[in-house]
Each structure stands twice: as structure tokens, then as C-alpha cells.
């Protein structure tokens, strides 16, 4: 069936918290409030302008979204709670885009947040079938089961298959992680900002061949948010045209029968990755060669390798050659994960996809001036969840031009915050927080002491 004609949708505002180690010290109410307030300040709107809300999280009881959004106001708008594994944040973005593009709203606030537990991911519902249990059975039948975290085994096995089929080496996966760690020093929101040599990455604790500890993303607490708007909403605010970023192409896809082909790479969603990438880029009218900056789902270095291939950023079976040439970093073909990626930035599940969006928006605005890639016109986002779902999104500026390089003093004047949020992880004043909350439908009882707790961390 042919897809219905979409109306244009723009990202007008973004915001995020620092991604931090999960130590139970910061609650999801604070993470969601900080990220959402920052996004609305960036978009220069208040909650009274928001017509629908999407809350993105995996670990939490039902209606956590209402608990977060009520802190901005109790305006009666629909609030949707989304849980789609590691692709939760970008699933929320795709839902928000659909709501606007098909006429359901002019302004949607999407907020992702996650309060996690230390250590590898675990299931909390052990009295029922695991949703990726069939994938686990396939892994056991084809590669066996080792004493390692399940996700690391699955993605590590995909890396092994890439080595066996195409000639990649363990050092190629380590180089991916080395680059992502090196990129993270320029991202003020990154959980880790340490630089490692290739030797240090290779010699860190072995998790599951070819993966070492420094090639695996950490669990994290964090929040991120985006304000999505229609053409009419943007037209009514022409002074914000320069910061608006068009969702030029997007596709959310799920798995095909090839998932169970007995290939370790297929088991990690190769076909849905390919489908989503092909569809999103076709909608935007571009090819992989047009992409300058890409944020992709590097939960493990092995996944970055196989996704580079699946997205078409390399020739089939030659992603490792691209890595060896230095074509995934500055001076190469495409800058992949300038934020540091999940490996170094962190991976609070519900916030991850929206944080990727924020990073790419800052690049297209020219605000990410400490990590900009020259001649950036098109950026690409990839966010994957096993189980499974993937969202691939293409962004460009609303004016269609290449991203300028804007100095931080100018950014601070334009956004009225006094600083550049792309390069400084600062906060907001109590007065600014009040400005984004609903004028007539705010509830101090709903807010409780969240604002004080958030400001205490700034």
C-alpha cells in the first residue's frame, strides 16, 4: 500500500541531561523535567503550546509519562507511554512525527528518560516468556551459550560472523571503540570522556570475543527531549527558521523472517536495518554518499560494524576496510558518533534515540562548533532495539543549506540562555522553568521538589 502524503515536520527544540552512572541518586521525574524544560526553552515555547506528549522509557511503572509531564502542567492533553527496548526514544520521535504529519497536532513534546540499575541488562518478568527468547534459542542452536551477558553474546557473535565472512579482525572492532571514546571528550553530556589507545581497548577485560569491556556501552541514567512542530507552527515563528531542522525522511521497521536464518548478523536485525535505511533515504531523496554526520546505535562495537554495512555507508562486507582507512571519523568519509556514541556517551534506553536527535540537530544548526564536520547538509540517525524495532531518520536544515559554524556567544544570544547547550551542559533558572510551565494549568503539587533537586545539580 502506498504511504499517504505527509506534511512537513520539524525539530524546533532539543534538550538533554548529562548521562551518568546509575547509582539511584537521580529520579526519572528530575531527568524528564530537566530535559523537557530545556527542549521547550530551546524551542522558545511553553507547555501551553504542546498539544500532545510522548513519554519514552523502559524501566518504570505504567504512566510514568504522566508523572513527568504533569510537572509542566495539567492541560489535559493526550500523553502516550512508549516502551520499545533500546529504540524507545526514536520510536517516540516517529510517533510524534506521525501525529503531526497526518494532521493530529501542530506541536508535540517527546521526552525520554531512564533510571537504570548497575550492571548488564536484565529481565524483571521471569514468570513468562522472554520477548527475545526465540532469538536466544537461535543463538544457542547456532553458536552456543557462554558465560557472558546475553546481549554481548548476541552482538559479539555477529562480529565473529563478520570476521569469518569478510575478513575483519578483532583490532577493527577495537578501533571503532577507540574512535568513539576519542569523540566523547567534546561532548559535555557524555558519561565517559576518557581517551584510550588501541592497545588499551584491546587489552581491557574480555567480555565475549571479539568484544572487550571498552567496546561495550554502559548502563546509564539520563534524559533527552525534543519539540516537534508542523509547517504552520514554524511559519508563525519565522524568527526560529534558522534553528528548525526538517525530518526529511524516516522509517520505523521491524523484523522479517530472515531474523531466524541461522546467521548471527541476521539475528541482530540486518534486514530491518536495511529496509529502514533504504526507505528513509529514499523519502529524503539522498544516498549514503550524501551523509556527512551519522549517529548510529553502537551498543557494542560489533553492532557499529554490521550497521555501517547495513546502512550502505560502506560497500557490502567492507565496513572494516572503511574503519581501517579512518573513514568513520574527522577527515574521512563520514563522522560516525561524534557524540561518543552509546559506548562512551552512555545508553539510558528511553533517552538514547532522542539524544541522537539532539546531537544531529546541533550539528545542522552549526552549534556543535567543537566537533563540527565541514559541509554538513544531511545527517543520519539509526536507533535499534532487539525484539525488535529500528528507526532510521534523515535530517536537514529547514532552509536546505549547509550547516554554518556559529560561535557560542552568538548561540547564547539567539537562544536567550546565555550559553551554547551543544558545548556546555548547563541548566536553567527558576524563572526560566516557570516560563515553560503552563500559565494557568500548573500544579505545584505535581511538581513537588523536582525543580529544587534539578537546580541543585547545575
C-alpha positions in Angstrom: 0.0 0.0 0.0 1.3 3.4 -0.9 2.1 5.7 2.0 -0.2 8.7 2.5 1.2 12.2 1.7 2.9 13.6 4.8 3.0 17.2 5.9 6.5 18.5 6.8 7.6 18.1 10.4 10.5 20.0 12.1 12.5 19.5 15.2 12.3 23.0 16.7 13.8 22.4 20.2 16.0 19.8 21.9 17.5 19.3 25.3 19.2 16.7 27.4 20.7 15.9 30.8 24.2 14.7 31.4 24.3 10.9 31.1 25.5 9.5 34.4 26.3 6.2 36.1 23.2 4.6 37.5 23.6 5.0 41.2 20.0 5.6 42.2 20.7 9.3 43.2 18.6 11.0 40.5 15.0 10.1 39.9 13.2 9.8 36.5 11.0 12.7 37.5 14.0 15.0 37.6 15.6 13.6 34.4 12.4 14.1 32.4 11.7 17.5 33.8 15.2 18.8 33.1 15.3 17.5 29.5 11.7 18.7 28.7 12.2 22.1 30.1 15.5 22.5 28.1 13.8 21.5 24.9 10.9 23.9 25.4 13.3 26.7 26.3 15.3 25.9 23.1 12.1 26.0 21.0 11.0 29.2 22.8 7.6 27.8 23.6 5.7 26.9 26.8 3.8 23.8 27.7 0.6 25.6 26.8 1.7 25.3 23.1 2.1 21.5 23.4 -0.9 19.6 22.0 0.3 16.0 22.6 3.0 14.4 24.6 5.1 11.2 24.2 7.0 9.7 27.1 9.7 7.2 26.4 11.1 4.8 29.0 11.7 1.1 29.5 12.2 0.7 33.3 9.3 2.1 35.2 5.7 1.5 36.1 2.8 2.4 33.8 2.0 6.2 33.4 5.5 7.4 34.3 4.9 9.7 31.4 2.0 11.5 33.1 4.1 11.8 36.3 6.8 13.6 34.3 4.5 15.7 32.0 2.2 16.8 34.9 5.2 18.7 36.2 5.0 21.0 33.2 1.2 21.4 33.5 -2.0 19.5 33.7 -3.6 20.7 30.5 -5.5 17.5 29.7 -3.6 16.7 26.5 -3.0 13.1 25.4 0.2 11.6 26.8 1.5 8.3 25.4 3.9 6.0 27.2 6.3 4.1 24.9 8.4 1.1 25.6 10.2 -0.4 22.6 13.5 -1.7 24.1 16.6 0.3 23.0 14.8 2.0 20.2 12.2 3.5 22.6 13.4 7.2 22.2 13.3 7.2 18.4 10.1 5.3 18.4 8.6 8.2 20.3 10.0 10.6 17.7 8.5 8.6 14.9 5.1 8.6 16.8 5.4 12.4 17.2 6.2 12.9 13.6 3.2 10.8 12.6 0.8 12.7 14.8 1.9 16.0 13.2 2.4 14.9 9.6 -1.1 13.3 9.4 -2.8 16.3 11.0 -3.2 15.2 14.6 -1.3 18.1 16.2 0.9 21.1 15.4 3.2 20.7 18.4 4.3 17.5 20.2 6.8 17.2 23.1 8.7 13.9 23.2 10.6 13.2 26.4 12.8 10.2 27.0 14.2 9.3 30.4 15.6 6.2 32.1 16.7 5.4 35.7 18.6 2.1 35.4 20.3 -0.4 37.6 24.1 -1.0 37.5 25.4 -3.9 35.5 24.2 -5.6 32.3 20.5 -5.5 31.3 18.2 -8.0 33.0 14.6 -9.2 32.8 12.2 -8.5 35.6 9.4 -10.8 34.5 10.8 -14.2 34.8 7.5 -16.0 35.2 6.6 -15.6 31.5 8.1 -15.9 28.0 11.0 -13.6 27.3 10.2 -11.5 24.2 13.6 -12.2 22.7 13.6 -15.8 23.9 13.3 -17.1 20.3 16.4 -15.2 19.4 18.2 -16.7 22.4 17.2 -20.1 21.4 18.5 -19.5 17.9 21.8 -18.3 19.3 22.1 -21.4 21.5 21.3 -23.6 18.5 23.9 -21.9 16.2 26.7 -20.5 18.4 26.1 -22.0 21.8 25.7 -20.1 25.1 28.7 -18.7 27.0 29.2 -17.2 30.5 28.7 -13.6 29.3 25.8 -11.1 29.3 23.3 -12.2 26.7 23.3 -9.0 24.6 27.1 -9.1 24.5 27.0 -12.7 23.2 24.5 -11.9 20.5 26.3 -8.9 19.2 29.7 -10.4 19.7 28.6 -13.4 17.7 27.5 -11.1 14.9 31.0 -9.6 15.0 32.5 -13.1 14.8 30.5 -13.8 11.7 31.6 -10.6 10.1 35.2 -11.7 10.7 34.6 -15.2 9.3 32.8 -14.0 6.2 34.5 -10.8 5.3 38.0 -10.8 6.9 37.6 -8.2 9.7 39.9 -8.6 12.6 39.4 -8.1 16.3 41.5 -4.9 16.1 39.0 -3.4 13.7 36.2 -3.6 16.3 38.6 -2.2 18.9 39.4 0.8 16.6 35.7 1.6 16.4 35.6 1.9 20.2 38.8 3.9 20.3 37.3 6.4 17.9 34.1 6.7 19.8 35.9 7.2 23.1 38.1 9.9 21.4 35.0 11.7 20.1 33.4 11.8 23.6 35.8 14.4 25.0 34.0 17.1 23.1 30.5 16.1 24.3 29.7 17.7 27.7 26.8 15.3 28.3 28.9 12.1 27.8 29.1 9.6 30.7 32.7 8.9 30.0 35.2 11.3 28.5 38.4 9.2 28.6 40.7 8.7 25.7 42.3 5.2 25.2 44.9 3.8 22.9 44.0 0.9 20.6 46.2 -1.3 22.8 44.2 -0.3 25.9 40.9 -1.1 24.2 42.2 -4.5 23.0 43.6 -5.4 26.4 40.7 -4.3 28.6 38.6 -7.1 30.2 37.3 -9.6 27.6 33.5 -9.9 27.6 32.8 -12.1 24.6 35.0 -12.4 21.6 35.8 -10.0 19.9 34.3 -7.6 22.5 36.2 -6.2 25.4 34.8 -4.0 28.2 35.8 -0.8 26.4 33.8 -1.9 23.4 30.5 -2.2 25.3 28.1 0.6 26.2 27.4 1.2 29.9 24.0 1.3 31.6 23.2 4.9 32.4 20.7 7.3 33.9 19.7 10.2 31.7 17.0 12.2 29.9 16.5 13.8 26.5 13.7 15.7 24.8 12.6 17.2 21.5 9.8 19.6 20.4 8.3 18.6 17.0 6.2 21.1 15.1 4.3 21.5 11.9 4.9 23.8 9.0 2.1 26.1 10.1 3.6 26.3 13.7 7.0 27.2 12.3 5.6 29.7 9.8 4.0 31.5 12.7 7.5 31.9 14.2 9.7 32.9 11.2 12.5 34.1 13.6 13.1 30.5 14.5 13.6 29.2 10.9 17.4 29.1 11.3 17.2 26.6 14.1 14.5 24.4 12.7 15.5 21.0 11.4 13.4 19.1 8.9 12.7 15.4 9.4 13.4 14.8 5.7 13.0 11.0 5.8 12.2 8.4 8.4 11.3 4.8 8.6 10.5 2.5 11.6 10.8 -1.1 10.7 10.5 -4.5 12.4 12.0 -7.9 11.7 11.5 -10.2 8.7 11.6 -14.0 8.7 15.4 -13.7 7.9 15.8 -12.9 11.6 15.9 -16.7 12.1 18.0 -17.6 9.1 20.7 -19.0 11.4 23.0 -16.1 10.6 24.3 -14.3 13.7 24.2 -11.0 11.7 20.7 -11.6 10.6 19.8 -12.3 14.2 20.7 -8.7 15.1 18.2 -7.3 12.6 20.1 -6.9 9.4 17.1 -6.9 7.1 15.1 -4.4 9.1 18.1 -2.1 9.3 18.5 -2.3 5.5 14.8 -1.7 5.0 14.6 1.3 7.3 17.7 2.9 5.8 16.6 2.4 2.2 13.1 3.8 2.9 14.2 6.8 4.9 16.9 7.8 2.4 14.5 7.4 -0.5 12.0 9.6 1.2 14.7 12.3 1.7 15.9 11.8 -1.8 19.5 11.1 -0.8 22.1 8.3 -1.0 24.5 7.2 1.8 27.2 9.2 0.0 25.3 12.4 0.9 25.6 11.8 4.7 28.2 13.8 6.5 27.4 13.0 10.1 25.8 9.9 11.5 24.7 8.9 15.0 24.2 5.1 15.0 23.4 2.5 17.6 26.8 1.3 18.8 25.7 -0.6 21.9 28.7 -2.7 21.1 31.5 -2.0 18.6 30.3 -5.2 16.7 27.0 -3.6 16.1 28.5 -0.4 14.7 30.5 -2.6 12.2 27.5 -4.5 10.9 25.3 -1.4 10.9 27.8 0.6 8.8 27.3 -2.2 6.3 23.5 -2.4 6.6 23.0 1.3 6.2 25.0 1.3 3.0 27.7 3.6 4.4 30.3 1.0 3.2 30.2 -1.4 0.3 28.8 -4.8 1.4 31.2 -6.7 3.5 33.7 -3.9 3.6 32.9 -1.9 6.7 36.1 -3.0 8.3 38.1 -1.5 5.4 36.3 1.8 5.9 37.3 1.6 9.6 40.9 0.9 8.7 41.1 3.9 6.3 39.9 6.3 9.0 36.6 6.9 7.1 34.4 6.9 10.2 35.9 10.0 11.9 37.1 13.5 11.1 38.9 13.8 7.8 37.2 10.6 6.5 34.1 9.7 4.6 31.5 10.3 7.3 31.8 11.2 11.0 30.1 8.5 12.9 29.0 9.1 16.5 30.7 12.5 17.1 28.8 12.4 20.5 30.9 9.5 21.6 28.1 7.1 20.8 26.5 4.7 23.2 29.9 3.2 24.0 31.1 6.4 25.6 28.2 8.8 25.9 26.1 6.1 27.7 22.8 4.3 27.0 19.8 5.3 29.1 17.4 3.3 26.9 14.4 5.7 26.7 16.6 8.7 26.2 19.1 7.3 23.7 17.3 7.9 20.4 16.3 11.4 21.4 19.8 12.3 22.4 21.0 11.1 19.0 18.4 13.5 17.5 19.7 16.4 19.7 23.3 15.8 18.6 22.4 15.9 14.9 20.2 19.0 15.3 23.1 20.8 17.0 25.4 19.9 14.1 22.9 21.1 11.4 22.4 24.4 13.3 26.2 24.8 13.5 26.1 24.9 17.2 28.3 21.8 17.7 31.3 24.0 16.9 33.8 22.0 18.9 33.1 18.8 16.9 31.6 20.0 13.6 32.2 18.2 10.3 32.6 20.6 7.3 29.9 20.9 4.6 27.2 19.2 6.7 23.9 19.2 4.9 22.4 15.8 5.6 22.7 13.8 8.8 21.6 10.3 9.5 20.2 8.6 12.7 20.0 4.9 13.5 18.5 3.5 16.7 18.0 -0.2 17.2 16.1 -2.3 19.7 16.2 -6.1 19.7 12.9 -7.8 19.8 12.8 -5.8 17.5 12.5 -2.4 16.0 14.7 0.1 14.3 14.2 3.7 13.4 16.3 5.4 10.7 15.9 9.2 10.3 17.4 11.7 7.8 17.6 15.3 8.9 18.4 18.6 7.1 18.1 22.2 7.9 14.7 23.8 7.2 16.4 26.2 4.7 18.1 23.4 3.0 21.6 25.0 3.4 24.8 23.6 4.7 25.3 24.0 8.4 27.2 27.2 9.3 29.7 27.3 12.2 28.2 29.6 14.8 30.3 30.8 17.7 29.0 30.1 21.2 28.5 33.7 22.2 26.1 34.1 19.2 24.2 30.9 20.2 23.8 32.2 23.7 22.2 35.4 22.4 20.0 33.7 19.9 18.6 31.1 22.3 18.3 33.6 25.2 20.0 31.2 27.5 23.4 32.9 27.6 25.3 29.8 26.7 25.6 27.2 23.9 23.9 23.9 25.1 25.8 21.9 22.4 29.1 22.5 24.1 28.2 23.3 27.7 26.0 21.2 29.8 24.4 23.9 31.9 20.9 24.4 33.3 18.2 27.0 33.7 16.9 29.4 36.3 13.8 29.0 38.3 12.3 31.9 36.3 13.0 30.1 33.0 11.5 26.9 34.4 8.3 28.9 35.3 8.3 30.3 31.8 7.9 26.9 30.1 5.3 25.6 32.6 1.7 26.1 31.8 0.5 29.6 32.7 -2.9 28.6 34.1 -2.8 24.8 34.5 0.4 24.3 36.5 0.3 22.3 39.7 2.9 22.8 42.4 1.6 19.6 44.0 2.5 17.7 40.7 5.9 19.4 40.6 6.8 18.7 44.3 10.5 19.5 44.9 11.7 18.4 41.4 12.9 21.9 40.4 15.0 22.3 43.5 16.6 18.9 43.0 17.3 19.6 39.4 18.8 23.0 40.1 21.0 21.6 42.8 22.9 19.6 40.2 23.6 22.6 37.9 
